[in-house]
């Protein structure tokens, strides 16, 4: 038997696993798992050693099955409504561990920086410095691998439930499979740093806001796609709600690969939403998409209008239910939008 492919030819069944792995492996998994460090330190205090990494295709397959197996198990059962919450937790576990490793990596980087300022002659100091550098590189390798698993699990989450995965707090900067979903505080810090350095890595800002109850997704997607055609490198800034209009916008962004900044409420009090509106105006948006809702959306409309920002306003449909606090499970009613995601 001879099996030909665009990449190579195999003549025996024994060679098929290698062929399949080559032709189906995700480039992100190849980058994170396919070329590990020759030596690594996997626990503080350990000596450097030759530790293997999971095979890229196997890592991709098992990671995907974590989500798809859950989907197949619970879909069309009485546990179906709970499946997205369970799957969200699986993806979030990768995100949590990646954040923990990143903080360890940062502490070691600070230690290395301090050691380079007080260089000492002698083998003991040099050995300590070399081991610290290797441990920091090992942590960076581990973090990259976990982030790859997280991003792929998030992509499978979106494929199964037609909604974008996002952490409840912190930042997820995805490089391959999903759009960046950036915490507003981190975004502002990075933006301030960029201004100081006379460099703006973020794209032009497009503001989006709407109420927690909103069903008409097609006009919103059409308008956002129209804006993206004019502003291909746009960054979408929403008011961070997980239901309603903001959820529809986040689903569109995940489909189109557009970075999303979820500008939630920070701090308490009645003035917090209006202070957020003012801060959003300070991002110098190029356009705004606003859905009719409460006084918060009306205030944001006035803020954008005063700044001369082009506004695309959507009135609430006449047959839409009155605005109210969503009940449990509501807001997951955007099934049509998610099916098209």
ROTORKE-552543 format. One record per residue (C-alpha): residue number from 0; residue in one letter; z, x negated, y negated; chain. Coordinates in nm, 2 decimals. Layout:
BEGIN
> nr/rest/pz/px/py/kette
> NUM/a/Z/X/Y/A
...
This chain:
BEGIN
> nr/rest/pz/px/py/kette
> 0/x/0.00/0.00/0.00/A
> 1/x/-0.09/-0.12/-0.35/A
> 2/x/0.05/0.03/-0.66/A
> 3/x/-0.12/-0.06/-0.99/A
> 4/x/0.02/-0.01/-1.34/A
> 5/x/-0.07/-0.12/-1.69/A
> 6/x/0.18/-0.40/-1.66/A
> 7/x/0.16/-0.53/-1.30/A
> 8/x/0.06/-0.46/-0.94/A
> 9/x/0.30/-0.43/-0.65/A
> 10/x/0.21/-0.43/-0.28/A
> 11/x/0.53/-0.33/-0.11/A
> 12/x/0.79/-0.06/-0.15/A
> 13/x/1.05/-0.33/-0.20/A
> 14/x/0.88/-0.41/-0.54/A
> 15/x/0.88/-0.05/-0.66/A
> 16/x/1.23/-0.05/-0.82/A
> 17/x/1.14/-0.34/-1.04/A
> 18/x/0.81/-0.18/-1.14/A
> 19/x/0.99/0.15/-1.23/A
> 20/x/1.26/-0.03/-1.42/A
> 21/x/0.99/-0.22/-1.63/A
> 22/x/0.79/0.09/-1.71/A
> 23/x/1.07/0.33/-1.79/A
> 24/x/1.35/0.12/-1.95/A
> 25/x/1.43/0.21/-2.31/A
> 26/x/1.37/-0.09/-2.54/A
> 27/x/1.72/-0.05/-2.68/A
> 28/x/1.87/-0.09/-2.34/A
> 29/x/1.65/-0.39/-2.27/A
> 30/x/1.78/-0.55/-2.60/A
> 31/x/2.15/-0.47/-2.53/A
> 32/x/2.17/-0.52/-2.16/A
> 33/x/1.86/-0.73/-2.06/A
> 34/x/1.95/-1.07/-2.21/A
> 35/x/2.33/-1.12/-2.20/A
> 36/x/2.51/-1.43/-2.33/A
> 37/x/2.52/-1.71/-2.07/A
> 38/x/2.90/-1.73/-2.11/A
> 39/x/3.13/-1.46/-2.24/A
> 40/x/3.50/-1.39/-2.28/A
> 41/x/3.58/-1.03/-2.18/A
> 42/x/3.96/-1.04/-2.24/A
> 43/x/4.16/-1.22/-2.51/A
> 44/x/4.30/-1.54/-2.36/A
> 45/x/4.05/-1.56/-2.08/A
> 46/x/3.84/-1.87/-2.02/A
> 47/x/3.46/-1.84/-2.08/A
> 48/x/3.28/-1.72/-1.77/A
> 49/x/2.95/-1.59/-1.63/A
> 50/x/3.00/-1.22/-1.64/A
> 51/x/2.71/-0.99/-1.55/A
> 52/x/2.59/-0.69/-1.75/A
> 53/x/2.47/-0.36/-1.60/A
> 54/x/2.10/-0.35/-1.53/A
> 55/x/1.92/-0.19/-1.83/A
> 56/x/1.74/0.09/-1.64/A
> 57/x/2.06/0.17/-1.44/A
> 58/x/2.26/0.19/-1.76/A
> 59/x/2.01/0.42/-1.92/A
> 60/x/1.98/0.64/-1.61/A
> 61/x/2.36/0.68/-1.56/A
> 62/x/2.42/0.74/-1.93/A
> 63/x/2.16/1.02/-1.94/A
> 64/x/2.30/1.18/-1.62/A
> 65/x/2.65/1.20/-1.78/A
> 66/x/2.50/1.46/-2.02/A
> 67/x/2.23/1.62/-1.81/A
> 68/x/2.45/1.67/-1.51/A
> 69/x/2.70/1.86/-1.72/A
> 70/x/2.42/2.07/-1.87/A
> 71/x/2.28/2.16/-1.53/A
> 72/x/2.63/2.24/-1.39/A
> 73/x/2.75/2.47/-1.67/A
> 74/x/2.43/2.63/-1.81/A
> 75/x/2.41/3.01/-1.74/A
> 76/x/2.77/3.02/-1.62/A
> 77/x/3.08/3.16/-1.79/A
> 78/x/3.16/2.80/-1.89/A
> 79/x/2.82/2.77/-2.08/A
> 80/x/2.97/2.82/-2.43/A
> 81/x/3.21/2.53/-2.37/A
> 82/x/2.95/2.28/-2.24/A
> 83/x/2.85/2.15/-2.58/A
> 84/x/3.21/2.08/-2.67/A
> 85/x/3.26/1.88/-2.35/A
> 86/x/2.94/1.69/-2.40/A
> 87/x/3.03/1.62/-2.76/A
> 88/x/3.35/1.46/-2.63/A
> 89/x/3.16/1.24/-2.39/A
> 90/x/2.94/1.11/-2.67/A
> 91/x/3.24/1.07/-2.90/A
> 92/x/3.42/0.86/-2.64/A
> 93/x/3.14/0.60/-2.67/A
> 94/x/3.17/0.62/-3.05/A
> 95/x/3.55/0.57/-3.04/A
> 96/x/3.53/0.27/-2.82/A
> 97/x/3.25/0.11/-3.02/A
> 98/x/3.46/0.15/-3.33/A
> 99/x/3.77/-0.01/-3.16/A
> 100/x/3.56/-0.31/-3.05/A
> 101/x/3.41/-0.34/-3.40/A
> 102/x/3.75/-0.36/-3.56/A
> 103/x/3.85/-0.63/-3.31/A
> 104/x/3.53/-0.81/-3.39/A
> 105/x/3.61/-0.79/-3.76/A
> 106/x/3.95/-0.94/-3.71/A
> 107/x/3.81/-1.23/-3.52/A
> 108/x/3.54/-1.29/-3.79/A
> 109/x/3.82/-1.31/-4.05/A
> 110/x/4.00/-1.56/-3.83/A
> 111/x/3.69/-1.77/-3.80/A
> 112/x/3.64/-1.75/-4.17/A
> 113/x/4.00/-1.87/-4.23/A
> 114/x/3.96/-2.15/-3.97/A
> 115/x/3.65/-2.28/-4.14/A
> 116/x/3.84/-2.31/-4.47/A
> 117/x/4.10/-2.53/-4.31/A
> 118/x/3.90/-2.75/-4.07/A
> 119/x/4.11/-2.99/-3.88/A
> 120/x/4.01/-3.29/-3.67/A
> 121/x/4.10/-3.29/-3.30/A
> 122/x/3.99/-3.14/-2.98/A
> 123/x/4.25/-2.86/-2.97/A
> 124/x/4.14/-2.71/-3.30/A
> 125/x/3.77/-2.74/-3.21/A
> 126/x/3.83/-2.58/-2.87/A
> 127/x/4.01/-2.29/-3.04/A
> 128/x/3.73/-2.25/-3.29/A
> 129/x/3.46/-2.25/-3.03/A
> 130/x/3.65/-2.00/-2.81/A
> 131/x/3.71/-1.77/-3.10/A
> 132/x/3.34/-1.78/-3.19/A
> 133/x/3.25/-1.70/-2.83/A
> 134/x/3.49/-1.42/-2.81/A
> 135/x/3.36/-1.27/-3.14/A
> 136/x/3.00/-1.30/-3.00/A
> 137/x/3.12/-1.14/-2.68/A
> 138/x/3.27/-0.85/-2.87/A
> 139/x/2.95/-0.81/-3.07/A
> 140/x/2.75/-0.79/-2.74/A
> 141/x/2.99/-0.54/-2.60/A
> 142/x/2.98/-0.33/-2.91/A
> 143/x/2.60/-0.33/-2.92/A
> 144/x/2.59/-0.21/-2.55/A
> 145/x/2.84/0.07/-2.61/A
> 146/x/2.65/0.18/-2.93/A
> 147/x/2.33/0.19/-2.72/A
> 148/x/2.50/0.41/-2.47/A
> 149/x/2.63/0.63/-2.75/A
> 150/x/2.30/0.67/-2.91/A
> 151/x/2.12/0.76/-2.59/A
> 152/x/2.40/1.00/-2.49/A
> 153/x/2.36/1.16/-2.84/A
> 154/x/1.98/1.19/-2.79/A
> 155/x/2.04/1.36/-2.45/A
> 156/x/2.30/1.59/-2.61/A
> 157/x/2.04/1.69/-2.87/A
> 158/x/1.77/1.74/-2.60/A
> 159/x/2.00/1.97/-2.39/A
> 160/x/2.17/2.17/-2.67/A
> 161/x/1.92/2.14/-2.96/A
> 162/x/2.18/2.02/-3.21/A
> 163/x/2.25/1.69/-3.37/A
> 164/x/2.56/1.50/-3.25/A
> 165/x/2.78/1.37/-3.53/A
> 166/x/3.13/1.22/-3.53/A
> 167/x/3.41/1.42/-3.69/A
> 168/x/3.50/1.11/-3.90/A
> 169/x/3.38/0.76/-3.95/A
> 170/x/3.02/0.65/-3.95/A
> 171/x/2.75/0.63/-3.69/A
> 172/x/2.46/0.40/-3.79/A
> 173/x/2.20/0.46/-3.52/A
> 174/x/1.91/0.22/-3.49/A
> 175/x/1.69/0.37/-3.22/A
> 176/x/1.73/0.72/-3.08/A
> 177/x/1.89/0.93/-3.35/A
> 178/x/1.90/0.96/-3.73/A
> 179/x/2.19/0.78/-3.91/A
> 180/x/2.48/1.01/-3.97/A
> 181/x/2.69/0.84/-4.24/A
> 182/x/3.03/0.93/-4.36/A
> 183/x/3.02/0.99/-4.74/A
> 184/x/3.29/0.74/-4.83/A
> 185/x/3.12/0.46/-4.64/A
> 186/x/2.79/0.56/-4.80/A
> 187/x/2.94/0.54/-5.15/A
> 188/x/3.10/0.20/-5.08/A
> 189/x/2.77/0.06/-4.95/A
> 190/x/2.58/0.21/-5.24/A
> 191/x/2.82/0.06/-5.49/A
> 192/x/2.79/-0.28/-5.32/A
> 193/x/2.41/-0.25/-5.32/A
> 194/x/2.41/-0.18/-5.70/A
> 195/x/2.62/-0.48/-5.76/A
> 196/x/2.37/-0.69/-5.57/A
> 197/x/2.08/-0.53/-5.75/A
> 198/x/1.95/-0.40/-5.42/A
> 199/x/1.92/-0.04/-5.29/A
> 200/x/1.87/-0.01/-4.92/A
> 201/x/1.91/0.37/-4.91/A
> 202/x/1.62/0.60/-4.97/A
> 203/x/1.59/0.85/-5.25/A
> 204/x/1.86/1.12/-5.22/A
> 205/x/1.77/1.49/-5.15/A
> 206/x/2.07/1.72/-5.18/A
> 207/x/2.11/2.02/-4.95/A
> 208/x/2.38/2.29/-4.95/A
> 209/x/2.43/2.64/-4.82/A
> 210/x/2.69/2.88/-4.68/A
> 211/x/2.84/2.87/-4.33/A
> 212/x/2.65/3.19/-4.23/A
> 213/x/2.28/3.15/-4.25/A
> 214/x/2.01/3.25/-3.99/A
> 215/x/1.67/3.19/-4.15/A
> 216/x/1.59/2.84/-4.04/A
> 217/x/1.21/2.83/-4.06/A
> 218/x/1.17/2.84/-4.44/A
> 219/x/1.44/2.57/-4.47/A
> 220/x/1.26/2.34/-4.22/A
> 221/x/0.93/2.40/-4.39/A
> 222/x/1.07/2.31/-4.73/A
> 223/x/1.24/2.00/-4.60/A
> 224/x/0.92/1.89/-4.42/A
> 225/x/0.73/1.94/-4.75/A
> 226/x/0.98/1.72/-4.94/A
> 227/x/0.97/1.45/-4.67/A
> 228/x/0.59/1.44/-4.70/A
> 229/x/0.64/1.36/-5.07/A
> 230/x/0.95/1.14/-5.02/A
> 231/x/0.90/0.97/-4.68/A
> 232/x/1.21/0.75/-4.70/A
> 233/x/1.44/1.02/-4.82/A
> 234/x/1.82/1.03/-4.74/A
> 235/x/1.95/1.39/-4.69/A
> 236/x/2.29/1.45/-4.84/A
> 237/x/2.45/1.78/-4.72/A
> 238/x/2.79/1.94/-4.79/A
> 239/x/2.89/1.86/-4.43/A
> 240/x/2.95/2.20/-4.27/A
> 241/x/2.90/2.21/-3.90/A
> 242/x/2.76/2.57/-3.91/A
> 243/x/2.52/2.77/-4.11/A
> 244/x/2.26/2.61/-4.35/A
> 245/x/2.40/2.26/-4.33/A
> 246/x/2.38/2.27/-3.95/A
> 247/x/2.01/2.38/-3.97/A
> 248/x/1.94/2.09/-4.21/A
> 249/x/2.11/1.84/-3.98/A
> 250/x/1.90/1.97/-3.68/A
> 251/x/1.59/1.92/-3.89/A
> 252/x/1.70/1.56/-3.99/A
> 253/x/1.77/1.47/-3.62/A
> 254/x/1.42/1.59/-3.53/A
> 255/x/1.25/1.40/-3.81/A
> 256/x/1.46/1.09/-3.79/A
> 257/x/1.59/1.13/-4.14/A
> 258/x/1.93/0.97/-4.23/A
> 259/x/2.20/1.22/-4.31/A
> 260/x/2.50/1.18/-4.53/A
> 261/x/2.76/1.45/-4.45/A
> 262/x/2.95/1.48/-4.78/A
> 263/x/3.25/1.67/-4.67/A
> 264/x/3.56/1.77/-4.87/A
> 265/x/3.80/1.48/-4.93/A
> 266/x/4.14/1.58/-5.08/A
> 267/x/4.29/1.92/-5.12/A
> 268/x/4.31/2.18/-5.39/A
> 269/x/4.07/2.44/-5.53/A
> 270/x/3.89/2.18/-5.74/A
> 271/x/3.79/1.96/-5.45/A
> 272/x/3.45/2.14/-5.38/A
> 273/x/3.36/2.12/-5.75/A
> 274/x/3.46/1.75/-5.78/A
> 275/x/3.24/1.69/-5.47/A
> 276/x/2.95/1.87/-5.65/A
> 277/x/3.00/1.64/-5.95/A
> 278/x/3.00/1.33/-5.72/A
> 279/x/2.69/1.45/-5.55/A
> 280/x/2.52/1.47/-5.88/A
> 281/x/2.61/1.11/-5.95/A
> 282/x/2.40/1.00/-5.65/A
> 283/x/2.09/1.05/-5.87/A
> 284/x/1.91/1.30/-5.64/A
> 285/x/1.54/1.34/-5.67/A
> 286/x/1.53/1.70/-5.53/A
> 287/x/1.77/1.96/-5.42/A
> 288/x/1.75/2.25/-5.16/A
> 289/x/2.02/2.51/-5.23/A
> 290/x/2.08/2.83/-5.04/A
> 291/x/2.26/3.12/-5.21/A
> 292/x/2.62/3.14/-5.10/A
> 293/x/2.96/3.12/-5.28/A
> 294/x/3.05/3.00/-5.62/A
> 295/x/3.04/2.64/-5.48/A
> 296/x/2.67/2.66/-5.43/A
> 297/x/2.63/2.83/-5.78/A
> 298/x/2.82/2.54/-5.94/A
> 299/x/2.61/2.29/-5.75/A
> 300/x/2.30/2.47/-5.88/A
> 301/x/2.42/2.44/-6.24/A
> 302/x/2.50/2.07/-6.18/A
> 303/x/2.16/1.99/-6.05/A
> 304/x/1.99/2.20/-6.33/A
> 305/x/2.18/2.02/-6.60/A
> 306/x/2.06/1.69/-6.46/A
> 307/x/1.70/1.81/-6.45/A
> 308/x/1.68/1.78/-6.07/A
> 309/x/1.39/1.98/-5.92/A
> 310/x/1.57/2.27/-5.73/A
> 311/x/1.43/2.47/-5.43/A
> 312/x/1.65/2.78/-5.42/A
> 313/x/1.67/3.02/-5.13/A
> 314/x/1.82/3.36/-5.18/A
> 315/x/2.03/3.52/-4.91/A
> 316/x/1.81/3.76/-4.70/A
> 317/x/1.88/4.13/-4.79/A
> 318/x/1.97/4.21/-4.44/A
> 319/x/2.20/3.91/-4.39/A
> 320/x/2.57/3.98/-4.31/A
> 321/x/2.82/3.94/-4.59/A
> 322/x/2.96/3.59/-4.64/A
> 323/x/3.28/3.55/-4.44/A
> 324/x/3.47/3.29/-4.24/A
> 325/x/3.28/3.22/-3.92/A
> 326/x/3.45/3.32/-3.60/A
> 327/x/3.48/3.10/-3.29/A
> 328/x/3.14/3.04/-3.14/A
> 329/x/2.96/3.18/-3.45/A
> 330/x/2.73/2.93/-3.62/A
> 331/x/2.62/2.84/-3.27/A
> 332/x/2.38/3.13/-3.32/A
> 333/x/2.10/2.91/-3.45/A
> 334/x/1.94/2.90/-3.10/A
> 335/x/1.59/2.95/-3.24/A
> 336/x/1.62/2.65/-3.47/A
> 337/x/1.77/2.43/-3.20/A
> 338/x/1.50/2.52/-2.95/A
> 339/x/1.25/2.39/-3.20/A
> 340/x/1.45/2.07/-3.28/A
